[in-house]
Amino acid sequence: MAKDDESKGLESPGTGRGGRFAALSALAGRVLLVERAWPPLVWALAVAALFLAISWLGVWVYAPRALRIGGVVLFALALIVALAPLVRLRWPGARDITARLDRDAGAGHRPATSLADSLA
């Protein structure tokens, strides 16, 4: 088998330069989305963990009714405030994705951004 035939057999469809860049761009977009969503989710998890810790300690059993209601409302509001930034969460733009690819490439010549450049 010739060398060209071997390379064609090993390369699956969509893994050429354009396919590889599209796959890396999609992955970088998902990573950026997770990085943006992570901090609010951690705060919401912290609020839920604090609520569970107080519940497991039995504070609600010994607290008066008004304090129980106020505590649950307070924790619900804290959870809403912690999750509020997720409402404004949007998919990263193409500029953010290519900037991320350039930063992670470690090359000084901006390889991902240069693909979108055009000649003057």
C-alpha positions in Angstrom: 0.0 0.0 0.0 1.3 3.4 -0.8 2.0 6.0 1.8 -0.9 8.2 0.6 -3.3 5.3 0.9 -2.2 4.6 4.4 -2.8 8.2 5.6 -6.2 8.3 4.0 -7.2 5.1 5.7 -6.2 6.4 9.1 -7.9 9.7 8.8 -11.6 9.5 9.6 -14.1 11.9 8.0 -14.3 15.3 9.6 -10.9 15.1 11.2 -9.1 17.3 8.7 -7.9 20.8 9.5 -11.4 22.3 9.4 -12.9 19.4 11.3 -10.2 19.4 14.0 -10.5 23.2 14.5 -14.3 22.9 14.7 -14.0 20.2 17.3 -11.5 22.2 19.3 -13.7 25.3 19.1 -16.7 23.4 20.3 -14.7 21.9 23.2 -13.3 25.4 24.1 -16.8 26.8 24.0 -18.1 24.1 26.4 -15.1 24.7 28.7 -15.7 28.4 28.7 -19.4 27.9 29.5 -18.6 25.5 32.4 -16.0 28.0 33.7 -18.6 30.8 33.7 -21.3 28.6 35.3 -19.1 27.0 38.0 -18.9 29.9 40.5 -22.7 30.4 40.9 -23.1 26.6 41.2 -20.5 26.4 43.9 -22.2 29.1 45.9 -25.6 27.4 45.5 -24.0 24.1 46.6 -22.6 25.9 49.6 -26.0 27.3 50.6 -27.6 23.9 50.2 -24.8 22.3 52.3 -25.3 24.9 55.0 -29.0 24.3 55.0 -28.5 20.5 55.3 -25.9 21.0 58.1 -28.3 23.1 60.1 -31.1 20.6 59.4 -29.0 17.6 60.5 -28.1 19.4 63.7 -31.8 19.6 64.5 -32.0 23.4 64.8 -35.4 23.4 63.1 -36.8 21.1 65.8 -36.0 23.4 68.7 -36.6 26.7 66.9 -39.9 28.5 67.2 -42.2 28.4 64.2 -41.5 31.9 63.1 -37.8 31.3 63.1 -38.2 28.1 61.1 -40.2 29.9 58.5 -37.8 32.8 58.4 -34.8 30.4 58.1 -36.3 28.5 55.3 -37.2 31.7 53.5 -33.7 33.1 54.1 -32.1 30.0 52.7 -34.5 30.0 49.6 -33.6 33.6 49.0 -29.9 32.9 49.3 -30.2 30.0 46.9 -32.0 32.3 44.4 -29.3 35.0 44.8 -26.6 32.4 44.3 -28.2 31.0 41.1 -29.2 34.4 39.7 -26.0 34.9 37.6 -27.0 31.7 35.6 -29.9 33.7 34.1 -27.4 35.9 32.2 -25.2 33.0 31.2 -24.7 32.9 27.4 -22.7 30.7 25.1 -19.3 32.2 24.5 -18.8 34.2 21.3 -16.4 33.2 18.5 -13.9 35.9 19.7 -13.8 34.4 23.2 -13.4 30.9 21.8 -10.5 31.8 19.5 -8.9 33.8 22.3 -9.1 30.8 24.5 -7.6 28.6 21.9 -4.8 31.1 21.3 -4.1 31.3 25.0 -4.0 27.6 25.5 -1.8 27.0 22.4 1.0 28.9 24.1 2.2 30.2 20.7 2.9 33.9 20.4 1.6 34.2 16.9 -2.1 33.7 17.7 -2.7 30.6 15.5 -6.5 30.3 16.0 -7.2 34.0 15.5 -5.0 34.1 12.3 -7.4 31.6 10.6 -10.1 34.3 10.5 -7.7 37.0 9.2 -8.0 38.1 5.6 -5.6 39.8 3.3 -5.9 43.5 2.8 
